[in-house]
Amino acid sequence: MFAETNQFSLQGRVALITGASSGIGQTIACALARAGAQVILCARRKEALLQCCDDLQAQDCKAQVIS
């Protein structure tokens, strides 16, 4: 009857997330990346930020870091 669709697809979208190295920022970054968005991660703690980026990339998500 109805075609199954992903109602929360962010394919082709780019999201800039500040505070992405921990807490709510990291959780939001993960959710957006898993929904298909390319995420640009920004935070003060560079090592934690790089770890978050590596974790997302290991899940085949598109993630980059700026700091």
Order of alpha helices (4+ residues) and beta strands (2+ residues): beta-alpha-beta-alpha-beta
